[in-house]
Amino acid sequence: MHTPNGRKGAYLQSFDTGIESLRTALLGLVHRSFPGLRRSVRKNLAAVTLALLLLQRGGRSGNGRLSLSAIARALPTWGAPQARYRRLHRFLDCAMFSASGVATGLTRLIFGRRGRQPQLVPIIGDQVTVAGTEAFVMAAGFEGRALPVGIMCWSYPLVNGVWSQNQLERMLIASVADALPPGLRPIWILDRGYSRGRLLKEFNAEGELYVMRAKRNVKVKLGTGWVAIGKIVLPPRTVVRHSGVICGLDRKVPVDLIGYHDPEYKEPWYLLAPPRSEGLLPAAEVVALYRTRMRIEHTFRDWKTHLGARGLKLKVRKADRMARLLQALTIAYALSVALGADRVGRKLREQIEIERHLPRHGTRRTLSVLTVGTAAMARPQLAPAAYARLEKLIDMAADGRPLLPAPKKAG
């Protein structure tokens, strides 16, 4: 490949086989999944995503920290280091990078673009702090991890007509719900910080399915009296359901209360579900769904520790810049996880994994799908096959097929 205008420049293809075809496939995926973004923005998004994908081969666990300089050096573009650094900053400061278009693109990447038969899909939501910036993330569980389908970042004080964090969270939930392909119905899985009366009331009015953990001091009306749910005695390892109870002294929202106490856990779980929803959400299923919430915590740990996001230092316009950077990181992360769960990753796992003697959290595995996926790209003898399979996964996603397997059918 000739350099433009005869200039000499560093280009990844010169010393890394398979990168050029991977770049072309990734560019096609971004163009098809993010049609709401300008073409120049899509090109830069693909370039930054590939840079982050390549940097994952370095294994940044422990004290490894990601930096803007490292991302700029890994960009698959022409030019001196200063030119790449300026291109990265143009991407981070691009006002045309709209959050709504990105949410639609991420759901297309994870769930595909084609309509399906009516199905329920659990969507986990939680908040994380990355390099001093707050982010609310909605994600779909996959192989012990959670693949984000929507991200909202902010910093204080709030600007642009936004008066509360609750408003930002509600905006992202609505954006993800609108972006899901036809036939998919979300089940919102949220922790204690989101079980507020207004959100419960809105979910009930809109017919949304949800599983939320309630705080111990929340009061519900059981029978003729009010009681704090933390005082409800639960038998060990037995799921207890109270249907159609009234939750909250101020808004008085009808819900189903599901209690579960495992002596191995620090506290009992008091879970809220839509009223009279036993048909779609049986009690045991509610507990199983909430148990998957920990997957998003694993993803946050992957971002901060294994991918080095805690080392990022953004000094100006932190929220907007972090949001754009996390979008690219999310695409790279999803592809690495998908590769680790694919046949190339399974083959490598057989070679390098030493299983535990006794199961822990229901598995004897010691390596995550992210670790296996990044190791596949890093090992010289396996890298060509890993790149080829990764390109195939990207092409499949570009054709509208999902990275995730089909979720359960709606009842």
N, C-alpha and C positions, 0 to 999 in steps of 0.2 A: 504494500500500500504506500503510495507516494504522499509526501507531506505537501500541504497546500502551498502553492506559490514557490515550490522548491525549498521551503525553509526546513531546517532540521529541528525536530522537537521530540521530546520524550513521549512515547506512546506505549500503552500497556501491551499492545499486540507484539511489540518488538521483543519482549522477553517473557510473555505469558501466553501460551497457546490456548486457544479456545475463547479468549476474552472478547475478541471482535464479534464472533457469532453470538456470544452471550449478550453483548451490548445491543446488537440488532434485535434479538428476540425480546429483550427487556423494553426496548423502545417501542416495539409493536404492542406489548402488553399495556404499557402506560397510555399509549395513544387510544387504545380501545376501551380501557377501563375508566379513563378520566377524560371523557369528551368535553366536560364542562370547563376544563382549563385551556388557556391559550397554548398554541403549539410550542412556543418558545419555553413556556413554563413546563410543559410535559417533557421536553428534551432535557431540561436541567434536572427535573425530578428523576428521570431515568439515569442520568449521569451520576447524581448524588447517591441514588439507591445502589448502583453498581459499585461505587466507591466503598460504601458501607458494607456491601456484601463481600468485597475482597478483603476489607480490613478484618472481617470476622475470622479469617484464616489464622490471624495472629494469636488467638487464644488470650483474651485480655482478663482472664480471671484473676482474682486477688487484687493487686495494686495497679493492674493495667488500666489506664485512663485514656479515653477518647479525646481528641482535640480537633479543632477546626483545621489546624495545619495538616494533621494526618489525613483528614478527609480531602482537603484540597490536593495534597500530593497524590492521592489515589484516584483522582478524577480521570476518567478515560478520555481526555481531551488534549488538544494540541496546546503548546505554549509553555512558557517558563513558569516556575512555581508562583511568581507574583500574579501572572495572568489567571492561573487556576484559582488562586485565592480570591481574586476579584470576582471571578465567575461564581464561586460559592457564595460570596456575600450578596451578589445580585439575586441569587436564588432565595436566600434567607430574607431579603428585604422586599421581595416581590409582592406588591399589594394586590396583584391579580390572582394570587393563590387563595381561592375561596374555600372556606371550611365545608360548605354544602357540597361542592363538587368533589372534595376529597372523601367525605363520608360515603357518597354514592360509589366512588371508585373502589374504596376498600371493601365494601359489601359485595361488589361485583367480583373482586379478586377472591374473596373467601368463599362466597356462596354461588358464584357463577351469575350469568346474565339471563339464563333461561328460566321460565316459569316451571313450577313443580306441582305435584299433587299437594293438597293441604297437609302441612307438616308443622310441628312445633319445634322451635329452635331456641335453646337457652342462650341468653345474652347476659353476660356478667358485667357489672359496673362497679367501679371503685376509683378512688382518688389516690394520686401519687405525687410526690415532690421530686422533680428531676432537676438537679443543678440549680436549686433555688426557685424553680418555676412550678406552680401548681398545674396539675393536669387531671382531667376527668376522662376516664377511658372506658369504652364499651367494647367487649370482646366476646368471641365464641370459643368455647373449650375445644381442645384438640390435643390428644396424646400427652395429657398431664400439663399442658400449657394453655394459654389463652391467646388467640390471634385477634388483635384489635380491629374493629370495624368502624370505629369513630373515636376521635380525640378532640378535646377542647382544653386549651391552655389559657391561663390568665395570671395576672399579678395584681397586687393591690397598690394603690386604689384602683377600683374598677372604672373603666371609661366607656365611651361610645354608647351611652344611653343604657348601659347595664347597671342595675342597682343592687343585685345580689348574686351570690354564688348559686343559689337555688335556681335562679332564672337561667344561668348558663347550663346547668345540668339538665334542666327540662328542655332546653333548646337542642342539646345533643341527643337526648332520648328521642325527641320528635324527628330529628334529622335521620337517625339510624332506622327508625320505624318506617319512614317514607322511602328509604333507600333499599330496603329488603326486596328481593325478587318476589313476583306474584306467587302466592301459595304458601309462603313462610310466615308463620305467626310467632312473634317473639314471646318468650317467658323472661321477664326482667328479674335478675337475681341480684339483690342489693343487700348491703350490710346495714348495721344498726343506724349509721348516720343518715340514712335516707328514709327511714320509716316515720316520716312526718305526716301529719294529718292531711295537709293540702295535697301532697302527692298521692296519697292513698285515695283520697276523694276523687281526684282527677282520673286515676287509673280505673276506679270503679265506674265512673261515668262514661269512660271511653271503651269499656269492656276489655281492658288489657289484662293479661295474665301476669302474675308476679309472685315472687317468693322473697320476702324481706325478713330480716331478723329484727326483732323489736328490743328496745332497751328494757332492762328489768323494772324500771320505775314507771313504765307505761301502764295505765289503768284500763281494765276492760270490765264490761258488765257481764257477769256470769249469774244467771238466774235473776234474782232481784237486787243484788248488791254489787258494788264496785270493788275491785281488788287489783293490786299491783301484780303484774304477771310473774314477777320474781318470787312471789309468795305461793304460787301454785306448785304443789308438790307433784313431782313426776317420778313414776317408778323407773328403775334403771333399765336401759336398753329396750324401752317400750315406747312406741309412738302413740301419743294421745292427741285427739282432735276434738276441738270445740267449734261447732259450725254456727255461723251467723251471730257471733258475739259482737258487741258494740265496743269499739276501740277509741279511747281518747275522751277526756272530759269536755274539751272545747268543741271539737268538730263532730264527735260521735259518728265515726265511720264504721259501717258493718264490714266485718272480715271473718275469715276462718282462722282460728288460732291452733297451731300445731306445736306441741311440745315434745322434746326429745332430750333425754339425759343419758349420756355415756360417761360412766365413772372415770374413764381415761381422759376426758376433756376437762378443761379448767372450769367451765360453766355450762349449765344446761342451755339448750337452744329453744327460744320461743320465736316461732316463725309465723309470719302473716301471709295469708293467701286470699284470693278473691272470695267473697261470701258464696257459700253453697257451690263450691267448685270441686266437689269430690269426684265427679265424673272425669274431668280433664286432669285434675291434679290430686291423685290419691295421697293419703298422708305419708306413706312410705316413699312415694316419688318426690314429695316436697322435701323431705329430709335428704334424699339422694341428690336432688338438684342443688340444695344449699351447700352440700359437701363439696361440690365442684367449684365453689367460689374461690377456694384456695389456689386454683390454677392461675388466676390473675395475679396473685401475690408472687407466684413462681416467675411469671412473665416480668413483673417489675424487678425482681432480683436479677433475671437474665439481662435486662436493659442496663441496670446500674453496675452490676459486677462483671458478668461474663462479656458484655459488649462495651463496657467502659463508659456508659453515658454519664455516670456521676462525675467524671472528669471534665465535662464540657463547661466552658466559662464564656457566658454570653453577657456582655456589659451593657448593651443598649437594646431597647425594644425586645426584651427577653421573652415575653409571652408569645409574640408573633413569630419570632425566629425559632423558638423551641417547638412551636406547633408545626412549622414547615419541616424542621429537621426530624421530628418524630414521625411524620408521615413517611418520609423516605426510610427511616429506620424500621418502621413497621413492615413495609413491603419486603425489605431485605430479611428481616426476622422471620416473616411468614414463609419465605422461600427456603431459608435454611432449615426451619423446622420441618417443612414438607419433605425436603431432601433427606433429613435424618429419619423420617418415618417411611421413606420409600425403600425400594429393594436394594439400592446402593447402600443406604444407611443400615439396613438390616444385615447385609453381608459384612459390613465393617464391624457392626456390633458383635457378631459372632467371633470376630478375630481379636477384639481388644477388650471386651467387657469381662470383668470378673464379678460374678453375681454374689449377692449376699447369701450366707448360709440360711438365714431366717428371713421371711418376708417382712418388709417395713412399709406401712401404709398400703398393704395389699399387693406389693410387688417385690421381687428380688433384684430388680434392675439397680445399677449404680450409675449409669450414664443417661442423661436426658437426651431427647431427640435433637435439641440444639447442639449439644456437645458432639454427638455423632455426625450431624450434618456439617458442622464447621471442620471437624476432623477429616471428613471425607474430602473436602476441598483443599485441605492443607497437606495431605499425604501425597507425595509426588507420584507414587505408583498408582494411586487411585484417582488423582485429580482429573485426568482426561475423561474417565467414565463418569465422575461426579459432575463435571461441567456439561457433558452431553446429556445426562439425565436431567440436570437442572434446566437446561435449555428446552428439553421436552416438556417439563412441568410448566414452564413459562408459556410455551406455545399452546398447551392445553388450556391454561387460564385465559390466554388471549382469545381463544376460540369460544369462550363463554362457559367452559366446564369448571366446576368448583374445585378448590383445593381441599375443602372439607368433604367427608363422606355425607351421604344423605342422612338428615336427622330423622327422629321418630315421627310416625304419622300422627296427625291430630285425631283425637277421638271424636 
